[in-house]
């Protein structure tokens, strides 16, 4: 059975949003058209090269719409497509889960005093 034919659609969702950055990009674009520089500022830690590639992937998958305003200096913004809006709605419960469990996960990931040599 092909991976994309499994009964769980999670593989399909991950094919679109897989990776560390795409869900964060979608979170920061959900409020409306957002300029490239604003996305980069909001998604801390992402390189310009990686952001460009992630945005291209999301545009190619019809999740985001790229709009070039054809002016000088260049102005480009990104907005969710209707398809992308459905994906963001699906991500909201995951975001809520992460917010509710942030402390638990941080405690699990933090090295104990014994592991730190103390």
WOLIN-V708704 format. One record per residue. SS is DSSP state (@ for helix, = for strand, . for the rest). BURIAL is + if it has 24 or more other C-alpha atoms within 12 Angstrom, else -. Layout:
<<SS BURIAL> <SS BURIAL>>
This chain:
<<. -> <. -> <@ -> <@ -> <@ -> <. -> <. -> <. -> <. -> <@ -> <@ -> <@ -> <@ -> <@ -> <@ -> <@ +> <@ +> <. -> <. -> <. -> <. +> <@ +> <@ +> <@ +> <@ +> <@ +> <@ +> <@ +> <@ +> <. +> <. -> <. -> <. +> <= +> <= +> <@ +> <@ -> <@ -> <@ +> <@ +> <@ -> <@ -> <. +> <. -> <. -> <. -> <. -> <@ -> <@ -> <@ -> <@ +> <@ -> <@ -> <@ +> <@ +> <@ -> <@ +> <@ +> <@ +> <@ -> <. -> <. -> <. +> <= +> <= +> <= +> <= -> <= -> <. -> <. -> <. -> <. -> <. -> <. -> <. -> <= -> <= +> <= +> <= +> <= +> <. +> <@ -> <@ -> <@ +> <@ -> <@ -> <@ +> <@ +> <@ -> <@ -> <@ +> <@ -> <@ -> <@ -> <@ -> <@ -> <@ -> <@ -> <@ -> <@ -> <. -> <@ -> <@ -> <@ -> <@ -> <@ -> <@ -> <@ -> <@ -> <. -> <. -> <. -> <. -> <. -> <. -> <. -> <. -> <. ->>
